[in-house]
Amino acid sequence: MQAAIYSINNGITIGNIQVIDNKNVQLNLSNKLTFQIKYTVTVTGAFDCVGNVIGSNNTAIFALPEQGFAGDLIINEVLFNPYTGGADFVEIYNNSNKFIDLQNWNLANLENDSIDNYKVLTDNPKLILPGEFVLLTKDGQAVENDYINSVTDAFLQMASLSTYSNDEGEVFLINNLNMVVDSFYYTDDMHFALLNTEDGVSLERIDYDRPSNDETNWHSAAEDAGFATPGFENSQYMQTNSDGGEIVVSPLTFSPDNDGMDDVVNISYNFPTPGFVASIIIYDSKGRLIRNLIQNELLGISGTFSWDGINEDAEKARIGIYIIFVEAFDIDGNVKSFKKTVVLAGRLE
């Protein structure tokens, strides 16, 4: 170990090296590390007890951890109704520029109207990097068996997981300071209405920056992706497009067939002042009501709602042109009305 050479990128120099034992060394740095910088330490010339020299797997990533708070880490995907013999999972995403240590964080659920059944993510230091996914489960092998595209490097196997009902439940993500940083209330009704079965199908978040408890911000994982995306970007991910006016519809053509390509249409609003109450109603080209998407909901300055092409009868709307009517009013009696069109596309049968 003493013959090994250590180096660190980003201008960090090593003052001296202290050998702790035959498995550990301490690197004493000559200059300070900086928050939100990823460092790589490279080792050359190290060898094991029988003389095997270290190979190409000779680097490790580290960073200065920062405290994670609400909005930094979010609940991104939940599987609460696994295949028979499978395992629940909760995937989280680092939606910040921070390197956050997951040690002593918890998942929990709701019991008797109180947050309960705390389950620690890990007792050991574990960094989640900016833009990184971590999948939490008590049986990583079962998840990998059910979803062959799983990115297992993102798996963090927990000793136990809170119980999440197949019908409805609440997922809480709690930091090491015992603060709730995100929560998600789910029901099986949030799944795409035309699924043959909900077994083994995860609910995926559409946009990281939209609220966790906006039920239109969640959709069943696409069939083409295997009905779940453990450890990688959601099949239904779609960033909000708010450019171009107070109401923006995107995409202008969508195809709600659960294939992961434009399965929903986003209706984004961007008002100059808060306090508007809005309703969004979908009509067909002949003016017939198809879906009451939201009714008298208090808005912020900006936000997004999604329509998955399902009508009021829980059936897929027909191929064609639809009118999205948005009406918003504030306490001063100011009224805003918008009509936007969208095309629902699909295969002709």
Buried (B, 14 or more C-beta within 10 A) or exposed (E): BEEBEBBBEEEBEBEEBEEEEEEEBEBEEEEEEEEEEEBEBEBEEBEEEEEEEEEEEBEEEBBBBBEBBEEBBBBBBBBBBBBEEBBBBBBBBBBBEBBBBBBBBBBBBBEEEEBEBBBBBBEEEBBBBBEBBBBBBBBBEBBBBBBEEBBEEBBBBBEEBBEBEEEEBBBBBBBBEEEEBBBBEBEBEBBBBBEEEBEBBBBBBBBBBBBBEBBBBBBBBBBEBBBBBBBBBBBBBBEBEBEEEBBBBBBEEBBBBBEBEBBBBBBBBBBEEEBBBBBBBBBBEEEEEBBEBBEEBEBEEBBBBBBBBBBEEEEBBEBEEBBBBBBBBBEEEEEBEBEBEBBBBBEEE
